[in-house]
Amino acid sequence: MSDRSDKNRPSFDAFHVKEGADDKSYFNRVGVAFAHRDGEGHTIQLDSVPVDGRIILRTPKERLEDAREEKPRRRNREQRDR
């Protein structure tokens, strides 16, 4: 990728986090955050504003890795037929 496209990519995804039953947290993506050119801050762009819960900023890579770790592995056909 070119250097210019990397500058236009968000540094973080913004998620509204709501606590649910059994100590589960539910993440809903509500926006993104872009780093300032001088490296001294971020601009947060929200598509919606939650009225309760909290907003968490995560790098896109962290969120993808977390989703992969939580995703149950699919069983192959031999294991399903048992």
PDB file of N, CA, C and O in Angstrom, chain B, residues numbered from 101:
ATOM      1  N   MET B 101       0.829  -1.196   0.000  1.00  0.00           N
ATOM      2  CA  MET B 101       0.000   0.000   0.000  1.00  0.00           C
ATOM      3  C   MET B 101       0.860   1.242   0.000  1.00  0.00           C
ATOM      4  O   MET B 101       1.987   1.238   0.495  1.00  0.00           O
ATOM      5  N   SER B 102       0.330   2.271  -0.545  1.00  0.00           N
ATOM      6  CA  SER B 102       1.094   3.509  -0.581  1.00  0.00           C
ATOM      7  C   SER B 102       1.067   4.193   0.772  1.00  0.00           C
ATOM      8  O   SER B 102       0.189   3.940   1.597  1.00  0.00           O
ATOM      9  N   ASP B 103       2.037   5.061   0.985  1.00  0.00           N
ATOM     10  CA  ASP B 103       2.138   5.783   2.252  1.00  0.00           C
ATOM     11  C   ASP B 103       0.923   6.677   2.468  1.00  0.00           C
ATOM     12  O   ASP B 103       0.462   6.841   3.598  1.00  0.00           O
ATOM     13  N   ARG B 104       0.406   7.254   1.389  1.00  0.00           N
ATOM     14  CA  ARG B 104      -0.741   8.154   1.507  1.00  0.00           C
ATOM     15  C   ARG B 104      -1.985   7.419   2.009  1.00  0.00           C
ATOM     16  O   ARG B 104      -2.716   7.965   2.836  1.00  0.00           O
ATOM     17  N   SER B 105      -2.248   6.198   1.534  1.00  0.00           N
ATOM     18  CA  SER B 105      -3.439   5.476   1.968  1.00  0.00           C
ATOM     19  C   SER B 105      -3.342   5.093   3.439  1.00  0.00           C
ATOM     20  O   SER B 105      -4.359   5.038   4.131  1.00  0.00           O
ATOM     21  N   ASP B 106      -2.123   4.826   3.927  1.00  0.00           N
ATOM     22  CA  ASP B 106      -1.953   4.513   5.346  1.00  0.00           C
ATOM     23  C   ASP B 106      -2.311   5.703   6.226  1.00  0.00           C
ATOM     24  O   ASP B 106      -2.841   5.521   7.323  1.00  0.00           O
ATOM     25  N   LYS B 107      -2.029   6.923   5.759  1.00  0.00           N
ATOM     26  CA  LYS B 107      -2.344   8.127   6.535  1.00  0.00           C
ATOM     27  C   LYS B 107      -3.852   8.344   6.629  1.00  0.00           C
ATOM     28  O   LYS B 107      -4.335   8.932   7.597  1.00  0.00           O
ATOM     29  N   ASN B 108      -4.593   7.875   5.635  1.00  0.00           N
ATOM     30  CA  ASN B 108      -6.039   8.053   5.622  1.00  0.00           C
ATOM     31  C   ASN B 108      -6.781   6.953   6.376  1.00  0.00           C
ATOM     32  O   ASN B 108      -7.999   7.035   6.542  1.00  0.00           O
ATOM     33  N   ARG B 109      -6.077   5.941   6.829  1.00  0.00           N
ATOM     34  CA  ARG B 109      -6.714   4.858   7.555  1.00  0.00           C
ATOM     35  C   ARG B 109      -6.845   5.239   9.025  1.00  0.00           C
ATOM     36  O   ARG B 109      -5.973   5.915   9.571  1.00  0.00           O
ATOM     37  N   PRO B 110      -7.923   4.813   9.664  1.00  0.00           N
ATOM     38  CA  PRO B 110      -8.078   5.127  11.084  1.00  0.00           C
ATOM     39  C   PRO B 110      -7.063   4.375  11.936  1.00  0.00           C
ATOM     40  O   PRO B 110      -6.697   3.239  11.632  1.00  0.00           O
ATOM     41  N   SER B 111      -6.616   5.025  13.006  1.00  0.00           N
ATOM     42  CA  SER B 111      -5.703   4.389  13.951  1.00  0.00           C
ATOM     43  C   SER B 111      -6.448   3.429  14.867  1.00  0.00           C
ATOM     44  O   SER B 111      -5.915   2.403  15.288  1.00  0.00           O
ATOM     45  N   PHE B 112      -7.699   3.789  15.165  1.00  0.00           N
ATOM     46  CA  PHE B 112      -8.516   2.998  16.083  1.00  0.00           C
ATOM     47  C   PHE B 112      -9.936   2.889  15.567  1.00  0.00           C
ATOM     48  O   PHE B 112     -10.408   3.757  14.833  1.00  0.00           O
ATOM     49  N   ASP B 113     -10.617   1.816  15.953  1.00  0.00           N
ATOM     50  CA  ASP B 113     -12.057   1.699  15.798  1.00  0.00           C
ATOM     51  C   ASP B 113     -12.663   2.030  17.153  1.00  0.00           C
ATOM     52  O   ASP B 113     -12.108   1.659  18.188  1.00  0.00           O
ATOM     53  N   ALA B 114     -13.794   2.723  17.159  1.00  0.00           N
ATOM     54  CA  ALA B 114     -14.484   3.076  18.403  1.00  0.00           C
ATOM     55  C   ALA B 114     -15.683   2.148  18.581  1.00  0.00           C
ATOM     56  O   ALA B 114     -16.492   1.979  17.668  1.00  0.00           O
ATOM     57  N   PHE B 115     -15.785   1.555  19.759  1.00  0.00           N
ATOM     58  CA  PHE B 115     -16.864   0.624  20.061  1.00  0.00           C
ATOM     59  C   PHE B 115     -17.618   1.072  21.299  1.00  0.00           C
ATOM     60  O   PHE B 115     -17.014   1.475  22.293  1.00  0.00           O
ATOM     61  N   HIS B 116     -18.944   1.001  21.237  1.00  0.00           N
ATOM     62  CA  HIS B 116     -19.787   1.172  22.415  1.00  0.00           C
ATOM     63  C   HIS B 116     -19.862  -0.204  23.063  1.00  0.00           C
ATOM     64  O   HIS B 116     -20.186  -1.191  22.403  1.00  0.00           O
ATOM     65  N   VAL B 117     -19.562  -0.263  24.355  1.00  0.00           N
ATOM     66  CA  VAL B 117     -19.555  -1.535  25.065  1.00  0.00           C
ATOM     67  C   VAL B 117     -20.662  -1.534  26.092  1.00  0.00           C
ATOM     68  O   VAL B 117     -20.756  -0.634  26.927  1.00  0.00           O
ATOM     69  N   LYS B 118     -21.485  -2.535  26.023  1.00  0.00           N
ATOM     70  CA  LYS B 118     -22.612  -2.680  26.945  1.00  0.00           C
ATOM     71  C   LYS B 118     -22.441  -4.000  27.683  1.00  0.00           C
ATOM     72  O   LYS B 118     -22.184  -5.038  27.072  1.00  0.00           O
ATOM     73  N   GLU B 119     -22.584  -3.949  28.993  1.00  0.00           N
ATOM     74  CA  GLU B 119     -22.475  -5.162  29.799  1.00  0.00           C
ATOM     75  C   GLU B 119     -23.775  -5.941  29.712  1.00  0.00           C
ATOM     76  O   GLU B 119     -24.859  -5.366  29.811  1.00  0.00           O
ATOM     77  N   GLY B 120     -23.669  -7.253  29.526  1.00  0.00           N
ATOM     78  CA  GLY B 120     -24.838  -8.108  29.433  1.00  0.00           C
ATOM     79  C   GLY B 120     -24.864  -9.125  30.556  1.00  0.00           C
ATOM     80  O   GLY B 120     -24.127  -9.017  31.536  1.00  0.00           O
ATOM     81  N   ALA B 121     -25.706 -10.092  30.397  1.00  0.00           N
ATOM     82  CA  ALA B 121     -25.831 -11.155  31.394  1.00  0.00           C
ATOM     83  C   ALA B 121     -24.574 -12.023  31.405  1.00  0.00           C
ATOM     84  O   ALA B 121     -23.843 -12.102  30.418  1.00  0.00           O
ATOM     85  N   ASP B 122     -24.346 -12.663  32.532  1.00  0.00           N
ATOM     86  CA  ASP B 122     -23.217 -13.593  32.690  1.00  0.00           C
ATOM     87  C   ASP B 122     -21.868 -12.942  32.421  1.00  0.00           C
ATOM     88  O   ASP B 122     -20.970 -13.581  31.873  1.00  0.00           O
ATOM     89  N   ASP B 123     -21.717 -11.689  32.797  1.00  0.00           N
ATOM     90  CA  ASP B 123     -20.447 -10.961  32.643  1.00  0.00           C
ATOM     91  C   ASP B 123     -19.947 -10.906  31.200  1.00  0.00           C
ATOM     92  O   ASP B 123     -18.739 -10.866  30.967  1.00  0.00           O
ATOM     93  N   LYS B 124     -20.861 -10.903  30.235  1.00  0.00           N
ATOM     94  CA  LYS B 124     -20.476 -10.766  28.836  1.00  0.00           C
ATOM     95  C   LYS B 124     -20.572  -9.302  28.438  1.00  0.00           C
ATOM     96  O   LYS B 124     -21.461  -8.578  28.886  1.00  0.00           O
ATOM     97  N   SER B 125     -19.644  -8.882  27.593  1.00  0.00           N
ATOM     98  CA  SER B 125     -19.648  -7.523  27.060  1.00  0.00           C
ATOM     99  C   SER B 125     -19.998  -7.587  25.581  1.00  0.00           C
ATOM    100  O   SER B 125     -19.508  -8.450  24.853  1.00  0.00           O
ATOM    101  N   TYR B 126     -20.850  -6.665  25.145  1.00  0.00           N
ATOM    102  CA  TYR B 126     -21.265  -6.615  23.753  1.00  0.00           C
ATOM    103  C   TYR B 126     -20.699  -5.354  23.113  1.00  0.00           C
ATOM    104  O   TYR B 126     -20.928  -4.241  23.589  1.00  0.00           O
ATOM    105  N   PHE B 127     -19.949  -5.549  22.018  1.00  0.00           N
ATOM    106  CA  PHE B 127     -19.292  -4.452  21.312  1.00  0.00           C
ATOM    107  C   PHE B 127     -20.095  -4.082  20.075  1.00  0.00           C
ATOM    108  O   PHE B 127     -20.480  -4.949  19.291  1.00  0.00           O
ATOM    109  N   ASN B 128     -20.345  -2.784  19.904  1.00  0.00           N
ATOM    110  CA  ASN B 128     -21.026  -2.264  18.726  1.00  0.00           C
ATOM    111  C   ASN B 128     -20.157  -1.139  18.165  1.00  0.00           C
ATOM    112  O   ASN B 128     -19.927  -0.142  18.849  1.00  0.00           O
ATOM    113  N   ARG B 129     -19.676  -1.283  16.939  1.00  0.00           N
ATOM    114  CA  ARG B 129     -18.793  -0.269  16.350  1.00  0.00           C
ATOM    115  C   ARG B 129     -19.582   1.008  16.097  1.00  0.00           C
ATOM    116  O   ARG B 129     -20.608   0.992  15.417  1.00  0.00           O
ATOM    117  N   VAL B 130     -19.093   2.115  16.652  1.00  0.00           N
ATOM    118  CA  VAL B 130     -19.798   3.393  16.524  1.00  0.00           C
ATOM    119  C   VAL B 130     -18.966   4.472  15.842  1.00  0.00           C
ATOM    120  O   VAL B 130     -19.464   5.576  15.621  1.00  0.00           O
ATOM    121  N   GLY B 131     -17.706   4.181  15.502  1.00  0.00           N
ATOM    122  CA  GLY B 131     -16.897   5.196  14.838  1.00  0.00           C
ATOM    123  C   GLY B 131     -15.440   4.796  14.715  1.00  0.00           C
ATOM    124  O   GLY B 131     -15.078   3.629  14.863  1.00  0.00           O
ATOM    125  N   VAL B 132     -14.607   5.800  14.439  1.00  0.00           N
ATOM    126  CA  VAL B 132     -13.172   5.600  14.241  1.00  0.00           C
ATOM    127  C   VAL B 132     -12.411   6.783  14.834  1.00  0.00           C
ATOM    128  O   VAL B 132     -12.995   7.822  15.145  1.00  0.00           O
ATOM    129  N   ALA B 133     -11.104   6.609  14.983  1.00  0.00           N
ATOM    130  CA  ALA B 133     -10.236   7.693  15.448  1.00  0.00           C
ATOM    131  C   ALA B 133      -9.034   7.783  14.511  1.00  0.00           C
ATOM    132  O   ALA B 133      -8.424   6.771  14.164  1.00  0.00           O
ATOM    133  N   PHE B 134      -8.705   9.005  14.112  1.00  0.00           N
ATOM    134  CA  PHE B 134      -7.579   9.274  13.225  1.00  0.00           C
ATOM    135  C   PHE B 134      -6.501  10.026  13.982  1.00  0.00           C
ATOM    136  O   PHE B 134      -6.795  10.966  14.719  1.00  0.00           O
ATOM    137  N   ALA B 135      -5.249   9.614  13.803  1.00  0.00           N
ATOM    138  CA  ALA B 135      -4.124  10.295  14.442  1.00  0.00           C
ATOM    139  C   ALA B 135      -3.900  11.654  13.789  1.00  0.00           C
ATOM    140  O   ALA B 135      -4.063  11.806  12.578  1.00  0.00           O
ATOM    141  N   HIS B 136      -3.525  12.639  14.602  1.00  0.00           N
ATOM    142  CA  HIS B 136      -3.159  13.954  14.069  1.00  0.00           C
ATOM    143  C   HIS B 136      -1.804  13.861  13.385  1.00  0.00           C
ATOM    144  O   HIS B 136      -0.976  13.026  13.750  1.00  0.00           O
ATOM    145  N   ARG B 137      -1.581  14.697  12.415  1.00  0.00           N
ATOM    146  CA  ARG B 137      -0.315  14.678  11.677  1.00  0.00           C
ATOM    147  C   ARG B 137       0.891  14.900  12.579  1.00  0.00           C
ATOM    148  O   ARG B 137       1.960  14.332  12.354  1.00  0.00           O
ATOM    149  N   ASP B 138       0.710  15.743  13.615  1.00  0.00           N
ATOM    150  CA  ASP B 138       1.844  16.033  14.499  1.00  0.00           C
ATOM    151  C   ASP B 138       2.065  14.944  15.546  1.00  0.00           C
ATOM    152  O   ASP B 138       3.008  15.026  16.332  1.00  0.00           O
ATOM    153  N   GLY B 139       1.198  13.917  15.563  1.00  0.00           N
ATOM    154  CA  GLY B 139       1.357  12.812  16.504  1.00  0.00           C
ATOM    155  C   GLY B 139       0.964  13.136  17.931  1.00  0.00           C
ATOM    156  O   GLY B 139       1.233  12.347  18.837  1.00  0.00           O
ATOM    157  N   GLU B 140       0.328  14.290  18.152  1.00  0.00           N
ATOM    158  CA  GLU B 140       0.004  14.743  19.509  1.00  0.00           C
ATOM    159  C   GLU B 140      -1.443  14.482  19.924  1.00  0.00           C
ATOM    160  O   GLU B 140      -1.859  14.935  20.990  1.00  0.00           O
ATOM    161  N   GLY B 141      -2.210  13.771  19.118  1.00  0.00           N
ATOM    162  CA  GLY B 141      -3.591  13.505  19.498  1.00  0.00           C
ATOM    163  C   GLY B 141      -4.340  12.765  18.418  1.00  0.00           C
ATOM    164  O   GLY B 141      -3.762  12.343  17.416  1.00  0.00           O
ATOM    165  N   HIS B 142      -5.642  12.609  18.631  1.00  0.00           N
ATOM    166  CA  HIS B 142      -6.514  11.916  17.691  1.00  0.00           C
ATOM    167  C   HIS B 142      -7.810  12.694  17.516  1.00  0.00           C
ATOM    168  O   HIS B 142      -8.243  13.412  18.418  1.00  0.00           O
ATOM    169  N   THR B 143      -8.415  12.546  16.360  1.00  0.00           N
ATOM    170  CA  THR B 143      -9.761  13.049  16.106  1.00  0.00           C
ATOM    171  C   THR B 143     -10.685  11.843  16.094  1.00  0.00           C
ATOM    172  O   THR B 143     -10.451  10.881  15.362  1.00  0.00           O
ATOM    173  N   ILE B 144     -11.735  11.893  16.905  1.00  0.00           N
ATOM    174  CA  ILE B 144     -12.695  10.800  16.965  1.00  0.00           C
ATOM    175  C   ILE B 144     -13.922  11.194  16.148  1.00  0.00           C
ATOM    176  O   ILE B 144     -14.505  12.258  16.352  1.00  0.00           O
ATOM    177  N   GLN B 145     -14.297  10.327  15.230  1.00  0.00           N
ATOM    178  CA  GLN B 145     -15.466  10.540  14.380  1.00  0.00           C
ATOM    179  C   GLN B 145     -16.489   9.463  14.733  1.00  0.00           C
ATOM    180  O   GLN B 145     -16.283   8.285  14.441  1.00  0.00           O
ATOM    181  N   LEU B 146     -17.602   9.873  15.369  1.00  0.00           N
ATOM    182  CA  LEU B 146     -18.623   8.926  15.786  1.00  0.00           C
ATOM    183  C   LEU B 146     -19.803   8.946  14.823  1.00  0.00           C
ATOM    184  O   LEU B 146     -20.255  10.007  14.394  1.00  0.00           O
ATOM    185  N   ASP B 147     -20.294   7.748  14.489  1.00  0.00           N
ATOM    186  CA  ASP B 147     -21.485   7.616  13.658  1.00  0.00           C
ATOM    187  C   ASP B 147     -22.741   7.616  14.519  1.00  0.00           C
ATOM    188  O   ASP B 147     -23.830   7.936  14.042  1.00  0.00           O
ATOM    189  N   SER B 148     -22.587   7.262  15.771  1.00  0.00           N
ATOM    190  CA  SER B 148     -23.688   7.310  16.732  1.00  0.00           C
ATOM    191  C   SER B 148     -23.098   7.573  18.108  1.00  0.00           C
ATOM    192  O   SER B 148     -21.916   7.328  18.351  1.00  0.00           O
ATOM    193  N   VAL B 149     -23.932   8.070  18.996  1.00  0.00           N
ATOM    194  CA  VAL B 149     -23.466   8.405  20.339  1.00  0.00           C
ATOM    195  C   VAL B 149     -24.273   7.580  21.352  1.00  0.00           C
ATOM    196  O   VAL B 149     -25.486   7.756  21.469  1.00  0.00           O
ATOM    197  N   PRO B 150     -23.602   6.684  22.079  1.00  0.00           N
ATOM    198  CA  PRO B 150     -24.324   5.878  23.057  1.00  0.00           C
ATOM    199  C   PRO B 150     -24.768   6.721  24.252  1.00  0.00           C
ATOM    200  O   PRO B 150     -24.081   7.657  24.662  1.00  0.00           O
ATOM    201  N   VAL B 151     -25.924   6.369  24.797  1.00  0.00           N
ATOM    202  CA  VAL B 151     -26.426   7.099  25.962  1.00  0.00           C
ATOM    203  C   VAL B 151     -26.018   6.413  27.261  1.00  0.00           C
ATOM    204  O   VAL B 151     -26.148   7.003  28.334  1.00  0.00           O
ATOM    205  N   ASP B 152     -25.536   5.201  27.183  1.00  0.00           N
ATOM    206  CA  ASP B 152     -25.033   4.500  28.362  1.00  0.00           C
ATOM    207  C   ASP B 152     -23.886   3.579  27.947  1.00  0.00           C
ATOM    208  O   ASP B 152     -23.584   3.446  26.761  1.00  0.00           O
ATOM    209  N   GLY B 153     -23.280   2.973  28.893  1.00  0.00           N
ATOM    210  CA  GLY B 153     -22.143   2.109  28.595  1.00  0.00           C
ATOM    211  C   GLY B 153     -20.875   2.928  28.472  1.00  0.00           C
ATOM    212  O   GLY B 153     -20.774   4.016  29.040  1.00  0.00           O
ATOM    213  N   ARG B 154     -19.919   2.417  27.742  1.00  0.00           N
ATOM    214  CA  ARG B 154     -18.642   3.102  27.578  1.00  0.00           C
ATOM    215  C   ARG B 154     -18.170   2.972  26.140  1.00  0.00           C
ATOM    216  O   ARG B 154     -18.642   2.113  25.395  1.00  0.00           O
ATOM    217  N   ILE B 155     -17.227   3.838  25.751  1.00  0.00           N
ATOM    218  CA  ILE B 155     -16.622   3.765  24.421  1.00  0.00           C
ATOM    219  C   ILE B 155     -15.187   3.302  24.604  1.00  0.00           C
ATOM    220  O   ILE B 155     -14.450   3.835  25.434  1.00  0.00           O
ATOM    221  N   ILE B 156     -14.802   2.312  23.824  1.00  0.00           N
ATOM    222  CA  ILE B 156     -13.445   1.779  23.862  1.00  0.00           C
ATOM    223  C   ILE B 156     -12.821   1.976  22.487  1.00  0.00           C
ATOM    224  O   ILE B 156     -13.461   1.722  21.467  1.00  0.00           O
ATOM    225  N   LEU B 157     -11.575   2.427  22.460  1.00  0.00           N
ATOM    226  CA  LEU B 157     -10.820   2.550  21.221  1.00  0.00           C
ATOM    227  C   LEU B 157      -9.882   1.359  21.116  1.00  0.00           C
ATOM    228  O   LEU B 157      -9.102   1.094  22.032  1.00  0.00           O
ATOM    229  N   ARG B 158      -9.956   0.642  19.999  1.00  0.00           N
ATOM    230  CA  ARG B 158      -9.092  -0.512  19.768  1.00  0.00           C
ATOM    231  C   ARG B 158      -8.492  -0.392  18.379  1.00  0.00           C
ATOM    232  O   ARG B 158      -9.137   0.102  17.454  1.00  0.00           O
ATOM    233  N   THR B 159      -7.249  -0.849  18.237  1.00  0.00           N
ATOM    234  CA  THR B 159      -6.674  -0.885  16.901  1.00  0.00           C
ATOM    235  C   THR B 159      -7.420  -1.936  16.104  1.00  0.00           C
ATOM    236  O   THR B 159      -7.862  -2.934  16.671  1.00  0.00           O
ATOM    237  N   PRO B 160      -7.570  -1.737  14.812  1.00  0.00           N
ATOM    238  CA  PRO B 160      -8.275  -2.744  14.005  1.00  0.00           C
ATOM    239  C   PRO B 160      -7.649  -4.131  14.136  1.00  0.00           C
ATOM    240  O   PRO B 160      -8.372  -5.127  14.156  1.00  0.00           O
ATOM    241  N   LYS B 161      -6.343  -4.215  14.223  1.00  0.00           N
ATOM    242  CA  LYS B 161      -5.669  -5.504  14.334  1.00  0.00           C
ATOM    243  C   LYS B 161      -6.041  -6.213  15.633  1.00  0.00           C
ATOM    244  O   LYS B 161      -6.317  -7.413  15.619  1.00  0.00           O
ATOM    245  N   GLU B 162      -6.054  -5.494  16.753  1.00  0.00           N
ATOM    246  CA  GLU B 162      -6.412  -6.109  18.029  1.00  0.00           C
ATOM    247  C   GLU B 162      -7.806  -6.704  17.993  1.00  0.00           C
ATOM    248  O   GLU B 162      -8.023  -7.812  18.484  1.00  0.00           O
ATOM    249  N   ARG B 163      -8.745  -5.983  17.420  1.00  0.00           N
ATOM    250  CA  ARG B 163     -10.124  -6.443  17.387  1.00  0.00           C
ATOM    251  C   ARG B 163     -10.255  -7.703  16.532  1.00  0.00           C
ATOM    252  O   ARG B 163     -10.982  -8.624  16.903  1.00  0.00           O
ATOM    253  N   LEU B 164      -9.564  -7.757  15.396  1.00  0.00           N
ATOM    254  CA  LEU B 164      -9.615  -8.941  14.552  1.00  0.00           C
ATOM    255  C   LEU B 164      -9.011 -10.153  15.252  1.00  0.00           C
ATOM    256  O   LEU B 164      -9.555 -11.255  15.171  1.00  0.00           O
ATOM    257  N   GLU B 165      -7.894  -9.954  15.937  1.00  0.00           N
ATOM    258  CA  GLU B 165      -7.264 -11.057  16.658  1.00  0.00           C
ATOM    259  C   GLU B 165      -8.170 -11.569  17.772  1.00  0.00           C
ATOM    260  O   GLU B 165      -8.280 -12.779  17.972  1.00  0.00           O
ATOM    261  N   ASP B 166      -8.821 -10.662  18.501  1.00  0.00           N
ATOM    262  CA  ASP B 166      -9.741 -11.063  19.567  1.00  0.00           C
ATOM    263  C   ASP B 166     -10.900 -11.873  19.003  1.00  0.00           C
ATOM    264  O   ASP B 166     -11.295 -12.879  19.592  1.00  0.00           O
ATOM    265  N   ALA B 167     -11.442 -11.451  17.881  1.00  0.00           N
ATOM    266  CA  ALA B 167     -12.572 -12.157  17.274  1.00  0.00           C
ATOM    267  C   ALA B 167     -12.154 -13.552  16.829  1.00  0.00           C
ATOM    268  O   ALA B 167     -12.921 -14.505  16.969  1.00  0.00           O
ATOM    269  N   ARG B 168     -10.965 -13.677  16.303  1.00  0.00           N
ATOM    270  CA  ARG B 168     -10.485 -14.987  15.867  1.00  0.00           C
ATOM    271  C   ARG B 168     -10.284 -15.926  17.044  1.00  0.00           C
ATOM    272  O   ARG B 168     -10.584 -17.115  16.946  1.00  0.00           O
ATOM    273  N   GLU B 169      -9.776 -15.402  18.160  1.00  0.00           N
ATOM    274  CA  GLU B 169      -9.545 -16.236  19.341  1.00  0.00           C
ATOM    275  C   GLU B 169     -10.860 -16.717  19.957  1.00  0.00           C
ATOM    276  O   GLU B 169     -10.928 -17.841  20.455  1.00  0.00           O
ATOM    277  N   GLU B 170     -11.890 -15.895  19.932  1.00  0.00           N
ATOM    278  CA  GLU B 170     -13.163 -16.246  20.536  1.00  0.00           C
ATOM    279  C   GLU B 170     -14.004 -17.146  19.647  1.00  0.00           C
ATOM    280  O   GLU B 170     -14.897 -17.833  20.142  1.00  0.00           O
ATOM    281  N   LYS B 171     -13.743 -17.160  18.360  1.00  0.00           N
ATOM    282  CA  LYS B 171     -14.548 -17.909  17.399  1.00  0.00           C
ATOM    283  C   LYS B 171     -14.288 -19.404  17.588  1.00  0.00           C
ATOM    284  O   LYS B 171     -13.138 -19.841  17.538  1.00  0.00           O
ATOM    285  N   PRO B 172     -15.345 -20.190  17.805  1.00  0.00           N
ATOM    286  CA  PRO B 172     -15.127 -21.637  17.952  1.00  0.00           C
ATOM    287  C   PRO B 172     -14.673 -22.241  16.631  1.00  0.00           C
ATOM    288  O   PRO B 172     -15.107 -21.828  15.556  1.00  0.00           O
ATOM    289  N   ARG B 173     -13.810 -23.205  16.736  1.00  0.00           N
ATOM    290  CA  ARG B 173     -13.305 -23.850  15.531  1.00  0.00           C
ATOM    291  C   ARG B 173     -14.378 -24.773  14.968  1.00  0.00           C
ATOM    292  O   ARG B 173     -15.119 -25.418  15.711  1.00  0.00           O
ATOM    293  N   ARG B 174     -14.445 -24.821  13.657  1.00  0.00           N
ATOM    294  CA  ARG B 174     -15.404 -25.705  12.999  1.00  0.00           C
ATOM    295  C   ARG B 174     -14.869 -27.128  13.020  1.00  0.00           C
ATOM    296  O   ARG B 174     -13.680 -27.373  12.815  1.00  0.00           O
ATOM    297  N   ARG B 175     -15.755 -28.031  13.267  1.00  0.00           N
ATOM    298  CA  ARG B 175     -15.361 -29.437  13.236  1.00  0.00           C
ATOM    299  C   ARG B 175     -15.385 -29.921  11.798  1.00  0.00           C
ATOM    300  O   ARG B 175     -16.187 -29.455  10.988  1.00  0.00           O
ATOM    301  N   ASN B 176     -14.499 -30.862  11.486  1.00  0.00           N
ATOM    302  CA  ASN B 176     -14.526 -31.397  10.133  1.00  0.00           C
ATOM    303  C   ASN B 176     -15.671 -32.415  10.025  1.00  0.00           C
ATOM    304  O   ASN B 176     -16.287 -32.773  11.028  1.00  0.00           O
ATOM    305  N   ARG B 177     -15.939 -32.862   8.833  1.00  0.00           N
ATOM    306  CA  ARG B 177     -17.093 -33.739   8.582  1.00  0.00           C
ATOM    307  C   ARG B 177     -17.038 -34.997   9.431  1.00  0.00           C
ATOM    308  O   ARG B 177     -18.063 -35.434   9.954  1.00  0.00           O
ATOM    309  N   GLU B 178     -15.855 -35.589   9.577  1.00  0.00           N
ATOM    310  CA  GLU B 178     -15.711 -36.819  10.354  1.00  0.00           C
ATOM    311  C   GLU B 178     -16.147 -36.616  11.807  1.00  0.00           C
ATOM    312  O   GLU B 178     -16.818 -37.482  12.369  1.00  0.00           O
ATOM    313  N   GLN B 179     -15.783 -35.504  12.417  1.00  0.00           N
ATOM    314  CA  GLN B 179     -16.153 -35.219  13.798  1.00  0.00           C
ATOM    315  C   GLN B 179     -17.638 -34.928  13.935  1.00  0.00           C
ATOM    316  O   GLN B 179     -18.228 -35.271  14.959  1.00  0.00           O
ATOM    317  N   ARG B 180     -18.264 -34.306  12.940  1.00  0.00           N
ATOM    318  CA  ARG B 180     -19.692 -33.988  12.994  1.00  0.00           C
ATOM    319  C   ARG B 180     -20.547 -35.224  12.916  1.00  0.00           C
ATOM    320  O   ARG B 180     -21.617 -35.272  13.523  1.00  0.00           O
ATOM    321  N   ASP B 181     -20.095 -36.245  12.168  1.00  0.00           N
ATOM    322  CA  ASP B 181     -20.903 -37.439  11.947  1.00  0.00           C
ATOM    323  C   ASP B 181     -20.863 -38.422  13.121  1.00  0.00           C
ATOM    324  O   ASP B 181     -21.580 -39.422  13.098  1.00  0.00           O
ATOM    325  N   ARG B 182     -20.062 -38.169  14.121  1.00  0.00           N
ATOM    326  CA  ARG B 182     -19.965 -39.080  15.267  1.00  0.00           C
ATOM    327  C   ARG B 182     -21.168 -39.023  16.129  1.00  0.00           C
ATOM    328  O   ARG B 182     -21.241 -39.730  17.135  1.00  0.00           O
TER     329      ARG B 182
END
